[in-house]
């Protein structure tokens, strides 16, 4: 449970995919011990008369562990290390008394633990992904609940159904007392990325009475990230719902001095698209202009005094966006209703509608693209040239499909997570 152990970790590295793939059979030794116990119970009749609880048996087991098991562990694990950092010390993790007897107790052990517990050496995450629980069944798939299920793609397993009432009660307790907590983390190119979870389930986001409580949890998480020094916090799934908090604008408006950047998928896509526009551009043809993404792009460009040809048949929606711009910038937004208007535009179209226009007008000089294709291009541009294999999540989405098809044409092996 990372939310309990994050201040006491000796190794800062996260869990890699190889370890995740190998954890599906972590409980094999428990199954083996259960089978051996069942066989002994069946073939040794005298065992059937054993009491359910015997204090003497606990004492014998404790003496056996201290006198036999731990000393054996100590001798077998010499050239071990201080939690895999310094060799030739701290061989006996659970009973360091044997390291004291063998004079192999690392002198830095207590200082290291004090430093870690104090939080002085704690690395601040560069990026936080603020998610939430989907439903009761999915809550039982997190790694600290079930390692086996957490290492596999999501699927409802029959043995989990009897545990559903317990998970439901946990949901009620989280609703009443829990706060946003750390779920997982990973290090990518020297930067720490963390996933935090708001203790709310998907259906709760549609309860009017739960709106204020959810926003309060999100606000506390943003303020906490800002205090820690986090650079970017991304609102995931329903945490960015327009009806809930205006896609995060509620918190940015309430706390104008925030240092952490509060973003979500649409704002990141808009940023990627705007970053691709050359600085000398004076005119842009914009499809999907009245969508959330198109609106953000149009308003930004008009503030930069760039003329935006907004392709839309809805005059009402166009005027609504135009009125959001300042009076001195409104004339930079121009409504067009025909795709052929792009023929007179010298620059690329943004957030393009897609294949319908391209196939209908094959002689267009302007390249019609959209958010997914631009995002895919940026992602592909970040992949090192020497990569031979890629693990791809969300592979069946439009974005994932474009990335997978491009990589396979480059003869790069793509591991698709369905």
C-alpha positions as CSV (number, residue, x, y, z in Angstrom):
1,X,0.0,0.0,0.0
2,X,1.9,3.0,-1.3
3,X,-0.1,5.5,0.6
4,X,1.2,3.9,3.8
5,X,4.8,3.1,2.8
6,X,5.7,6.0,0.4
7,X,7.8,7.7,3.2
8,X,9.7,4.6,4.1
9,X,10.8,3.3,0.7
10,X,14.5,2.6,0.4
11,X,14.4,1.9,-3.4
12,X,12.7,4.8,-5.3
13,X,12.1,2.8,-8.4
14,X,8.6,1.8,-9.3
15,X,7.2,-1.6,-10.5
16,X,8.2,-2.3,-14.1
17,X,6.1,-4.3,-16.6
18,X,8.3,-7.4,-16.3
19,X,7.5,-7.6,-12.6
20,X,3.8,-7.0,-13.2
21,X,3.7,-9.8,-15.7
22,X,5.4,-12.1,-13.3
23,X,3.1,-11.4,-10.4
24,X,0.1,-13.3,-11.7
25,X,1.4,-16.4,-10.0
26,X,2.7,-14.8,-6.8
27,X,0.3,-16.9,-4.6
28,X,1.5,-20.3,-5.9
29,X,3.4,-21.0,-2.7
30,X,0.1,-20.4,-0.7
31,X,-1.7,-22.8,-3.0
32,X,1.1,-25.3,-2.5
33,X,1.0,-25.1,1.3
34,X,-2.8,-25.4,1.2
35,X,-2.6,-28.5,-0.9
36,X,0.1,-30.1,1.3
37,X,-2.0,-29.3,4.4
38,X,-5.1,-30.8,2.8
39,X,-3.2,-34.0,1.8
40,X,-1.7,-34.3,5.3
41,X,-5.2,-33.9,6.8
42,X,-6.6,-36.7,4.5
43,X,-3.8,-39.2,4.8
44,X,-2.8,-38.7,8.5
45,X,-6.0,-39.5,10.5
46,X,-4.5,-38.2,13.8
47,X,-4.4,-34.7,12.4
48,X,-8.2,-34.6,12.4
49,X,-8.2,-34.4,16.2
50,X,-6.1,-31.3,16.3
51,X,-7.8,-28.3,18.0
52,X,-8.6,-25.1,16.0
53,X,-6.4,-23.1,18.4
54,X,-3.5,-24.2,20.5
55,X,-1.2,-21.7,22.3
56,X,1.5,-24.3,22.7
57,X,1.6,-24.8,18.9
58,X,2.1,-21.0,18.4
59,X,4.9,-21.0,20.9
60,X,6.6,-24.0,19.2
61,X,6.2,-22.3,15.8
62,X,7.7,-19.0,17.2
63,X,10.7,-20.9,18.7
64,X,11.2,-22.8,15.4
65,X,11.1,-19.5,13.5
66,X,13.6,-17.8,15.8
67,X,15.9,-20.7,16.4
68,X,15.9,-22.4,13.0
69,X,14.2,-20.6,10.2
70,X,15.8,-17.1,10.6
71,X,19.3,-18.4,11.3
72,X,19.0,-20.5,8.1
73,X,17.8,-17.5,6.2
74,X,20.7,-15.5,7.5
75,X,23.3,-17.9,6.3
76,X,21.7,-18.6,3.0
77,X,21.4,-14.9,2.1
78,X,25.1,-13.8,2.8
79,X,26.2,-11.3,0.0
80,X,22.6,-10.0,0.1
81,X,22.5,-6.2,0.7
82,X,21.0,-3.3,2.6
83,X,17.7,-3.5,0.8
84,X,19.7,-4.1,-2.5
85,X,21.9,-1.0,-2.1
86,X,25.0,-2.0,-0.1
87,X,26.4,-5.5,-0.1
88,X,27.8,-7.5,2.8
89,X,25.4,-6.2,5.4
90,X,21.8,-6.6,6.7
91,X,21.3,-10.2,5.6
92,X,18.4,-10.9,8.0
93,X,15.6,-8.5,7.2
94,X,13.0,-9.6,9.7
95,X,15.2,-10.4,12.7
96,X,18.2,-8.0,12.5
97,X,19.4,-9.4,15.9
98,X,21.3,-12.1,14.0
99,X,23.1,-9.3,12.0
100,X,24.1,-7.9,15.4
101,X,25.4,-11.3,16.5
102,X,27.2,-11.7,13.2
103,X,28.5,-8.1,13.2
104,X,26.9,-7.6,9.7
105,X,24.5,-4.9,10.8
106,X,25.0,-1.9,8.5
107,X,26.0,1.2,10.5
108,X,23.9,3.4,8.2
109,X,20.6,1.6,8.8
110,X,19.2,3.8,11.5
111,X,20.3,7.0,9.9
112,X,18.8,5.9,6.6
113,X,15.5,5.0,8.2
114,X,15.4,8.4,10.0
115,X,16.1,10.3,6.8
116,X,13.5,8.4,4.9
117,X,10.8,8.7,7.6
118,X,11.5,12.4,8.0
119,X,10.6,13.0,4.3
120,X,13.8,15.0,3.6
121,X,14.9,12.7,0.8
122,X,11.4,12.2,-0.6
123,X,11.3,13.0,-4.4
124,X,8.6,15.3,-5.5
125,X,6.6,14.0,-8.5
126,X,6.9,16.0,-11.7
127,X,3.5,14.8,-12.9
128,X,0.3,13.6,-11.0
129,X,-2.6,11.8,-12.8
130,X,-5.7,12.3,-10.6
131,X,-8.0,9.4,-11.3
132,X,-11.0,7.9,-9.5
133,X,-12.5,4.4,-8.9
134,X,-14.7,3.1,-11.7
135,X,-16.9,0.7,-9.8
136,X,-16.9,-1.8,-7.0
137,X,-15.5,-4.8,-9.0
138,X,-12.7,-2.7,-10.5
139,X,-11.7,-1.6,-7.0
140,X,-10.7,-5.2,-6.2
141,X,-8.2,-5.2,-9.1
142,X,-5.7,-2.7,-7.6
143,X,-2.3,-4.3,-6.8
144,X,-2.5,-3.8,-3.0
145,X,-5.8,-5.8,-3.0
146,X,-5.0,-8.5,-5.5
147,X,-1.6,-8.9,-7.1
148,X,-2.8,-11.5,-9.5
149,X,-5.8,-9.5,-10.9
150,X,-3.7,-6.3,-10.9
151,X,-1.2,-7.9,-13.2
152,X,-3.7,-8.9,-15.9
153,X,-6.2,-6.9,-18.1
154,X,-9.4,-6.1,-16.3
155,X,-12.0,-8.9,-16.3
156,X,-14.6,-9.9,-13.8
157,X,-13.6,-13.1,-12.0
158,X,-16.2,-15.4,-10.4
159,X,-14.2,-15.8,-7.2
160,X,-14.5,-12.1,-6.6
161,X,-18.3,-12.0,-6.5
162,X,-18.5,-13.3,-2.9
163,X,-16.2,-10.5,-1.9
164,X,-18.4,-7.8,-3.5
165,X,-20.3,-7.0,-0.2
166,X,-17.0,-6.5,1.6
167,X,-15.8,-4.2,-1.2
168,X,-19.1,-2.3,-1.0
169,X,-18.7,-1.6,2.7
170,X,-15.1,-0.4,1.9
171,X,-16.7,2.0,-0.6
172,X,-19.0,3.4,2.1
173,X,-16.1,3.8,4.5
174,X,-14.1,5.6,1.8
175,X,-17.0,7.9,1.1
176,X,-17.2,8.8,4.7
177,X,-13.6,9.2,5.8
178,X,-11.0,8.6,3.1
179,X,-8.9,11.2,1.3
180,X,-7.1,11.2,-2.0
181,X,-4.3,8.6,-1.9
182,X,-1.4,7.4,-3.9
183,X,-2.1,4.3,-6.0
184,X,0.9,3.7,-8.2
185,X,4.0,5.4,-9.6
186,X,6.7,5.0,-12.2
187,X,10.0,6.7,-13.2
188,X,10.2,7.7,-16.9
189,X,13.4,9.3,-18.2
190,X,14.4,10.4,-14.8
191,X,11.0,12.0,-13.9
192,X,8.7,10.7,-11.2
193,X,5.1,10.2,-12.3
194,X,2.4,9.3,-9.8
195,X,-1.3,8.2,-10.0
196,X,-3.5,9.5,-7.2
197,X,-7.1,8.3,-6.7
198,X,-10.0,10.4,-5.5
199,X,-12.0,8.0,-3.1
200,X,-15.1,8.2,-5.2
201,X,-16.7,5.7,-7.5
202,X,-18.1,6.4,-11.0
203,X,-21.8,6.4,-10.1
204,X,-21.2,9.0,-7.4
205,X,-20.3,11.6,-10.0
206,X,-23.9,11.5,-11.2
207,X,-25.4,12.2,-7.7
208,X,-26.2,15.9,-7.3
209,X,-25.7,15.6,-3.5
210,X,-22.1,14.3,-4.0
211,X,-20.9,17.1,-6.3
212,X,-19.6,19.4,-3.6
213,X,-17.8,16.6,-1.8
214,X,-16.1,15.4,-4.9
215,X,-15.0,18.9,-5.8
216,X,-13.7,19.3,-2.3
217,X,-11.6,16.2,-2.6
218,X,-10.2,17.4,-6.0
219,X,-9.4,20.8,-4.6
220,X,-7.5,19.4,-1.6
221,X,-5.5,17.2,-4.0
222,X,-4.6,20.2,-6.2
223,X,-3.6,22.3,-3.2
224,X,-1.5,19.4,-1.8
225,X,0.2,19.0,-5.1
226,X,0.9,22.7,-5.3
227,X,2.4,22.7,-1.8
228,X,4.6,19.7,-2.7
229,X,5.9,21.4,-5.8
230,X,4.3,19.2,-8.4
231,X,4.6,20.7,-11.9
232,X,1.6,19.3,-13.6
233,X,-1.6,17.7,-12.3
234,X,-4.0,16.1,-14.9
235,X,-7.6,15.6,-14.2
236,X,-8.7,12.1,-15.4
237,X,-12.1,10.7,-16.5
238,X,-15.0,12.2,-14.6
239,X,-12.8,14.5,-12.5
240,X,-12.7,16.9,-15.4
241,X,-16.5,16.7,-16.1
242,X,-17.8,20.1,-17.4
243,X,-20.9,19.8,-15.3
244,X,-18.8,19.1,-12.2
245,X,-16.2,21.8,-12.2
246,X,-16.0,23.2,-15.8
247,X,-13.0,21.0,-16.7
248,X,-11.0,22.3,-13.8
249,X,-11.7,26.0,-14.3
250,X,-13.5,26.1,-11.0
251,X,-10.2,25.5,-9.1
252,X,-8.0,27.6,-11.3
253,X,-10.4,30.6,-10.9
254,X,-10.7,30.0,-7.1
255,X,-6.9,29.8,-6.7
256,X,-5.3,32.1,-9.3
257,X,-1.9,31.9,-7.7
258,X,-1.5,28.1,-8.2
259,X,2.0,27.1,-9.4
260,X,0.9,23.6,-10.4
261,X,-0.5,23.4,-13.9
262,X,-4.0,21.8,-13.8
263,X,-4.7,20.2,-17.2
264,X,-6.7,17.3,-18.8
265,X,-6.8,15.5,-22.1
266,X,-8.4,18.3,-24.1
267,X,-6.1,21.0,-22.8
268,X,-3.0,18.9,-23.4
269,X,-4.2,18.1,-27.0
270,X,-4.9,21.8,-27.6
271,X,-1.4,22.7,-26.3
272,X,0.2,20.1,-28.6
273,X,-1.7,21.4,-31.6
274,X,-0.9,25.1,-30.8
275,X,2.7,24.3,-30.3
276,X,2.9,22.9,-33.8
277,X,1.7,26.1,-35.4
278,X,4.5,28.1,-37.0
279,X,5.1,31.5,-35.5
280,X,4.6,33.3,-38.8
281,X,1.1,32.0,-39.4
282,X,-1.6,34.6,-40.1
283,X,-4.5,32.5,-41.0
284,X,-5.8,29.0,-40.0
285,X,-8.7,26.9,-41.3
286,X,-10.3,25.1,-38.3
287,X,-12.7,22.1,-38.5
288,X,-14.6,20.8,-35.5
289,X,-14.5,24.5,-34.5
290,X,-17.3,24.5,-32.0
291,X,-16.2,21.4,-30.0
292,X,-14.4,21.9,-26.7
293,X,-11.0,21.4,-28.4
294,X,-11.9,23.6,-31.3
295,X,-13.2,26.4,-29.1
296,X,-10.1,26.5,-27.0
297,X,-7.9,26.6,-30.1
298,X,-10.0,29.3,-31.8
299,X,-10.0,31.6,-28.7
300,X,-6.3,31.2,-28.2
301,X,-5.5,32.0,-31.9
302,X,-7.7,35.0,-32.1
303,X,-5.9,36.5,-29.0
304,X,-2.7,36.0,-31.0
305,X,-4.3,38.1,-33.8
306,X,-4.4,35.1,-36.1
307,X,-7.4,34.9,-38.5
308,X,-9.4,31.7,-37.8
309,X,-11.8,30.3,-40.5
310,X,-14.2,28.3,-38.3
311,X,-16.0,25.5,-40.3
312,X,-19.5,25.1,-38.8
313,X,-23.1,25.2,-40.0
314,X,-24.3,26.4,-36.6
315,X,-24.3,30.2,-36.6
316,X,-25.6,30.1,-33.0
317,X,-22.7,28.1,-31.7
318,X,-20.2,30.2,-33.7
319,X,-21.6,33.5,-32.3
320,X,-21.5,32.0,-28.7
321,X,-17.8,31.4,-29.1
322,X,-17.1,34.7,-30.8
323,X,-18.8,36.6,-27.9
324,X,-16.3,34.9,-25.5
325,X,-13.4,36.6,-27.3
326,X,-12.6,40.2,-26.3
327,X,-14.2,42.9,-28.5
328,X,-10.9,43.8,-30.2
329,X,-10.3,40.1,-31.2
330,X,-13.8,39.1,-32.3
331,X,-13.2,40.0,-35.9
332,X,-10.4,37.5,-36.2
333,X,-13.0,34.7,-35.9
334,X,-14.8,34.1,-39.2
335,X,-17.5,31.5,-39.9
336,X,-17.3,29.4,-43.0
337,X,-19.7,26.7,-44.1
338,X,-17.9,25.0,-47.0
339,X,-14.7,23.0,-46.9
340,X,-13.6,24.7,-50.1
341,X,-12.9,27.8,-48.1
342,X,-9.6,26.1,-47.1
343,X,-8.3,26.4,-50.7
344,X,-7.6,30.0,-50.1
345,X,-5.9,29.3,-46.8
346,X,-2.1,29.3,-47.0
347,X,-1.7,27.3,-43.8
348,X,-2.6,23.9,-42.5
349,X,-6.0,23.1,-41.2
350,X,-6.3,22.1,-37.5
351,X,-8.5,19.6,-35.7
352,X,-9.7,18.4,-39.1
353,X,-12.9,16.5,-39.6
354,X,-11.2,13.7,-41.5
355,X,-11.5,11.4,-44.4
356,X,-14.8,12.7,-45.7
357,X,-13.4,16.0,-46.8
358,X,-10.1,14.6,-48.0
359,X,-11.8,12.0,-50.2
360,X,-14.3,14.5,-51.5
361,X,-11.6,17.0,-52.4
362,X,-8.5,15.0,-53.4
363,X,-6.7,18.1,-54.9
364,X,-6.7,20.1,-51.6
365,X,-3.3,21.7,-51.0
366,X,-4.0,22.1,-47.3
367,X,-3.4,19.1,-45.1
368,X,-6.6,18.3,-43.1
369,X,-5.6,16.8,-39.7
370,X,-7.2,16.5,-36.2
371,X,-6.3,16.2,-32.6
372,X,-5.7,12.4,-32.7
373,X,-3.4,12.5,-35.7
374,X,-1.4,15.4,-34.3
375,X,-1.2,13.8,-30.9
376,X,-0.1,10.5,-32.5
377,X,2.5,12.4,-34.5
378,X,3.9,14.0,-31.3
379,X,3.9,10.6,-29.4
380,X,5.7,8.9,-32.3
381,X,8.2,11.7,-32.6
382,X,9.2,11.0,-28.9
383,X,9.9,7.3,-29.5
384,X,13.7,6.8,-29.8
385,X,14.9,5.5,-33.1
386,X,16.5,2.4,-31.7
387,X,13.3,1.0,-30.1
388,X,12.3,-2.5,-31.2
389,X,9.3,-3.1,-29.0
390,X,6.5,-1.0,-27.5
391,X,3.9,-1.7,-24.9
392,X,0.7,0.1,-26.0
393,X,-2.4,0.7,-23.8
394,X,-5.7,2.0,-25.2
395,X,-4.6,0.3,-28.4
396,X,-8.1,-0.1,-29.9
397,X,-8.9,3.6,-29.6
398,X,-8.5,5.9,-32.7
399,X,-5.3,7.2,-31.3
400,X,-3.9,3.8,-30.4
401,X,-4.9,2.3,-33.8
402,X,-3.0,5.1,-35.6
403,X,0.1,4.6,-33.4
404,X,0.0,0.7,-33.7
405,X,-0.4,0.7,-37.5
406,X,2.5,3.2,-38.0
407,X,4.8,1.3,-35.7
408,X,4.1,-2.1,-37.3
409,X,5.0,-0.5,-40.7
410,X,8.3,0.5,-39.2
411,X,8.8,-3.1,-38.2
412,X,8.5,-2.3,-34.4
413,X,6.9,-5.0,-32.3
414,X,3.8,-3.7,-30.6
415,X,2.4,-5.4,-27.4
416,X,-1.3,-4.6,-27.4
417,X,-3.2,-4.4,-24.2
418,X,-6.9,-5.0,-24.9
